Amino acid sequence: MNSFMGGCHVVVDSDVSSSVDKEAHERSLTNMRKLFDVLKTDEIIKSLG
């Protein structure tokens, strides 16, 4: 959050983040999408192209 508040563009890698169960994981990603770009690893690599 500090990076975001400091004006940085934040990208969350959904492939390497986890939670206690699948439903909690999906809820967390949904919440993070409100502020950050949430992408899969291959999408991040492709965007760096």
Backbone as a chain_set.jsonl record, in Angstrom:
{"seq": "MNSFMGGCHVVVDSDVSSSVDKEAHERSLTNMRKLFDVLKTDEIIKSLG", "coords": {"N": [[0.813, -1.183, 0.0], [2.034, 1.209, 0.661], [3.609, 1.782, -1.578], [1.658, 2.3, -3.514], [0.371, 4.542, -2.376], [2.459, 6.26, -2.552], [2.483, 6.91, -5.175], [3.304, 5.049, -7.025], [2.938, 2.644, -9.691], [1.232, -0.186, -9.079], [1.472, -3.668, -9.365], [-0.028, -6.752, -8.894], [0.839, -10.091, -8.66], [-1.136, -12.643, -9.419], [-0.66, -15.346, -9.505], [1.222, -15.962, -7.619], [0.287, -15.287, -5.198], [-1.559, -16.104, -2.237], [-4.08, -17.653, -0.14], [-5.965, -18.852, 2.719], [-7.932, -20.533, 1.7], [-9.566, -21.335, -1.45], [-11.812, -19.66, -1.96], [-11.365, -17.482, -0.23], [-9.0, -16.572, -1.327], [-9.867, -15.722, -3.888], [-11.613, -13.655, -3.092], [-9.775, -11.901, -1.943], [-8.212, -11.217, -4.201], [-10.191, -9.933, -5.709], [-10.697, -7.717, -4.081], [-8.147, -6.483, -4.179], [-8.051, -5.782, -6.855], [-9.5, -3.477, -6.952], [-7.773, -1.415, -6.443], [-5.278, -2.001, -7.583], [-3.433, -3.302, -10.452], [-4.109, -6.592, -11.226], [-2.553, -9.339, -12.292], [-1.665, -12.328, -14.142], [1.37, -14.261, -14.041], [2.412, -14.759, -16.676], [1.136, -12.728, -18.103], [2.268, -10.457, -16.983], [4.973, -10.755, -17.721], [4.684, -10.673, -20.511], [3.79, -8.04, -20.814], [6.073, -6.639, -20.218], [7.602, -7.054, -22.346]], "CA": [[0.0, 0.0, 0.0], [2.914, 2.373, 0.677], [3.995, 2.077, -2.956], [0.483, 2.895, -4.151], [0.173, 5.874, -1.813], [3.588, 7.055, -3.011], [2.316, 7.223, -6.581], [3.83, 3.993, -7.896], [1.996, 1.743, -10.349], [1.385, -1.463, -8.385], [0.96, -4.857, -10.044], [-0.058, -7.929, -8.029], [0.894, -11.338, -9.417], [-2.146, -13.536, -8.831], [-0.143, -16.715, -9.474], [2.12, -16.182, -6.485], [-0.371, -14.875, -3.953], [-2.408, -17.202, -1.774], [-4.876, -17.453, 1.058], [-6.223, -20.116, 3.399], [-8.736, -21.386, 0.827], [-9.781, -20.745, -2.778], [-12.776, -18.562, -1.882], [-10.686, -16.344, 0.392], [-8.042, -16.107, -2.333], [-10.614, -14.964, -4.904], [-12.078, -12.411, -2.46], [-8.611, -11.028, -1.806], [-7.884, -10.693, -5.526], [-11.253, -8.99, -6.062], [-10.44, -6.478, -3.335], [-6.932, -5.849, -4.692], [-8.338, -5.22, -8.184], [-10.085, -2.139, -6.776], [-6.69, -0.434, -6.373], [-4.075, -2.393, -8.31], [-3.555, -4.252, -11.558], [-3.889, -7.97, -10.794], [-2.258, -10.078, -13.507], [-0.946, -13.588, -14.009], [2.795, -14.122, -14.346], [2.657, -14.65, -18.122], [0.669, -11.402, -18.538], [3.28, -9.475, -16.55], [6.143, -10.931, -18.59], [4.316, -10.19, -21.842], [3.694, -6.577, -20.786], [7.418, -6.099, -20.135], [8.084, -7.363, -23.653]], "C": [[0.864, 1.258, 0.0], [3.339, 2.768, -0.727], [2.867, 2.79, -3.678], [0.29, 4.331, -3.672], [1.297, 6.821, -2.23], [3.541, 7.357, -4.493], [2.852, 6.177, -7.537], [2.691, 3.187, -8.521], [2.232, 0.346, -9.768], [0.734, -2.578, -9.186], [1.075, -6.027, -9.074], [-0.068, -9.162, -8.917], [-0.039, -12.354, -8.753], [-1.672, -14.978, -8.726], [0.7, -17.003, -8.224], [1.552, -15.65, -5.171], [-1.341, -15.974, -3.54], [-3.201, -16.786, -0.54], [-5.189, -18.822, 1.644], [-7.092, -21.068, 2.581], [-9.042, -20.63, -0.47], [-10.742, -19.556, -2.735], [-12.147, -17.31, -1.274], [-9.685, -15.73, -0.581], [-8.745, -15.245, -3.373], [-11.145, -13.653, -4.335], [-10.939, -11.411, -2.322], [-8.23, -10.403, -3.144], [-8.918, -9.666, -5.978], [-11.036, -7.657, -5.356], [-9.214, -5.749, -3.87], [-7.164, -5.205, -6.05], [-8.957, -3.825, -8.102], [-9.01, -1.052, -6.8], [-5.521, -0.717, -7.309], [-4.418, -3.195, -9.557], [-3.234, -5.634, -10.997], [-3.76, -8.814, -12.059], [-1.612, -11.409, -13.177], [0.498, -13.365, -14.456], [3.046, -13.94, -15.837], [2.188, -13.301, -18.671], [1.672, -10.317, -18.152], [4.495, -9.54, -17.45], [5.855, -10.381, -19.982], [4.292, -8.655, -21.88], [5.076, -5.909, -20.713], [8.151, -6.181, -21.469], [9.172, -6.649, -24.232]], "O": [[0.482, 2.268, -0.591], [3.422, 3.956, -1.039], [3.099, 3.777, -4.376], [0.07, 5.232, -4.481], [1.111, 8.038, -2.257], [4.453, 7.99, -5.024], [2.856, 6.398, -8.748], [1.612, 3.068, -7.94], [3.305, -0.232, -9.946], [-0.407, -2.455, -9.631], [2.138, -6.267, -8.502], [-0.891, -9.268, -9.826], [0.241, -12.854, -7.664], [-2.22, -15.753, -7.942], [0.863, -18.158, -7.832], [2.253, -15.575, -4.163], [-1.879, -16.688, -4.386], [-3.004, -15.706, 0.016], [-4.731, -19.841, 1.126], [-7.0, -22.284, 2.75], [-8.801, -19.426, -0.566], [-10.507, -18.55, -3.405], [-12.378, -16.201, -1.757], [-9.543, -14.509, -0.646], [-8.271, -14.157, -3.702], [-11.131, -12.636, -5.029], [-11.12, -10.216, -2.556], [-7.957, -9.205, -3.218], [-8.563, -8.644, -6.564], [-11.174, -6.596, -5.964], [-9.234, -4.525, -4.001], [-6.544, -4.19, -6.367], [-8.938, -3.079, -9.081], [-9.295, 0.098, -7.137], [-4.853, 0.206, -7.775], [-5.531, -3.7, -9.706], [-2.197, -5.82, -10.361], [-4.724, -8.985, -12.805], [-1.082, -11.605, -12.083], [0.802, -12.401, -15.158], [3.814, -13.061, -16.228], [2.788, -12.783, -19.613], [1.895, -9.372, -18.909], [4.998, -8.51, -17.897], [6.695, -9.697, -20.566], [4.721, -8.047, -22.861], [5.229, -4.75, -21.1], [9.152, -5.504, -21.705], [9.567, -6.937, -25.362]]}, "num_chains": 1, "name": "protein.A"}
